[in-house]
Amino acid sequence: MPASVPSCSQPLYAVIDLGSNSFHMLITRLVANSVQVVDKVKRKVRLASGLDEQNILNQVAMARGWECLSFFAERLQDIPPENIKIVATATLRLAQNSADFITKAEAILGHKIELISGEQEAHNIYLGVAHTTSSADKRLVIDIGGASTELIVGSGFEAKKLCSLDMGCVTFNSEFFSNGELSASAFGQANKKAKEILQPQATAYKAVGWDCALGVSGTLQAVAEVLSGQGKVQQITLENLLDIQQQVIQCKTLDMLNIQGLEQERIPVFAPGLAILIAIFETFDVEDVQIAGGAIREGILYELLPNMRNVNIRQRTLAGLIERYSIDERHAYRVANIADQAFNDLKDVWQLPNNLASILQSACVLHEIGLLLEYKKNKQHAEYILNNADLAGFSDAERKLLIALVSNYKTEINFVTLSEQSFTTNSLAIRIIAILRLAVILSRRRTDDALERVGFDGKENELSLILEASFLEKHPLIYDGLKREITFLAQLKFQFNISIFS
């Protein structure tokens, strides 16, 4: 007997970005009020490498692009035309013969291609970050592409200052690293040229100001991967960049470029992208950069989707996971409220940065995500789910910290997930793990009125929980769990004390 076919399903949405270095296709649908990626295709076309000194795009590069688009065309056939958006960016803006490429590309795809301006590209990049990344409200966004670099300062969904500059990792590679030599001289020349391009913008951007800096694009992602691969916190600073530059220079040639954490596919244009990024740090006095969750494709996509500006991205992701994995929402937020009190009590004495509060809250909400599959191994199931789920609003580094927290919310310590996170220092990660574990134990009754007065105090690697004697008398199971926790936290070289007041 044939299976019945549902009468309707959620419509698909497709966004294609014809970038200077890579062509990307992203296909999604809306599920439980959150975006589910259905298909994703990326091809390293390196279109910008086909530009000559007169900005004529050669046939070889165009042929690579057309071949890639023939793959994309097959996937677009069954998607409503109004749900498809295709944009071309910097290289096709620069190319004198871009019309030749676009005419044939449109015939292959069966859809119109919009050649967007640098300002439109920057605006869409900013929207992609705003829709997918949880951060301080006023942010500087940096995107180093193949042929252009975008810098945007904005707040909420509004870009307040933006520019698109004619420099990128592919074009700088042709200009300064074409012979494959990774010398201090080559970096110096690339850095000098980048600063000449950046300098006219510096005063205006500094005047607008920002509370945090976020990075998108392959260059910034590659730097973050190198930091993680070398056991460092995934926070990009000028000191880290200069250290990585020295590692690259010591390799001497592109053929010999092999530094820990750098993936093979990122090698060809890593050096010029790094030189541009160092110039941005030095010209704009950037202190540090975190990796953002989305860029131009996500900016275009979320503006296609209905009502995407109405809900905070991280809250939308959490709500979708709560529904999909049948999480006890009331209990999850009960745990989160206790953890929030502990975080605030300990924030000053432990010097806890604000960006850890949101990750801790998310871990509280998701700590029981594995229960839908099985109780006995629910922590392992949770680790798998969070490793593989779409977590819009969380960077890769934030995802790893979230996994370290959820996989350690009770009983045995998972040292592997703790060692794999690079969002924050090991000592700070242990401190918020301790907060989560105590919040879970104190909520074990799963009732709103079970916990009475409670306080938290601490020293560098020490936490004291202050409870009423009457509470411990009424809840012997919770008291037993707290006493057991002394042993578990000792495995992390962390001292836990229970203080009682009458």
Buried (B, 14 or more C-beta within 10 A) or exposed (E): EEEEEEEEEEEBBBBBBBBBBBBBBBBBBBBEEBBBEBEEBBBBBBBBBBBEEEEEBEEEBBBBBBEBBEEBBEBBEEBEEEBBBBBBBBBBBBBEBBEBBBEBBBEBBEBEBEBBEBBBBBBBBBBBBBBBBBBBEBBBBBBBBBBBBBBBBBBEBEBBBBBBBEBBBBBBBBBBBEEBBBBEEBBEBBBEBBBEBBEEBBEEBEEEEBEBBBBBBBBBBBBBBBBBBBEBBBBBBBEBBBBBBEBBBEBEEBEEBEBEBBEEEBBBBBBBBBBBBBBBBBBBEBEBBBBBBBBBBBBBBBBBBEEBEEEEBBEBBBBBBBBBBEBEEEBBBBBBBBBBBBBEBBBEBBEBEEBBBBBBBBBBBBBBBBBBBEEEEBBBBBBBBBBEBBBBBBBBBBBBBBBBBBBBBBEEBBEEBBEBBBBBEBEBBBBBBBBBBBBBBBBBBEEEEBBEEBBBBBEEBBBBBBBBEEBBEEBEEBBEBBEEBEEBBEEBEBBBEBEBEE
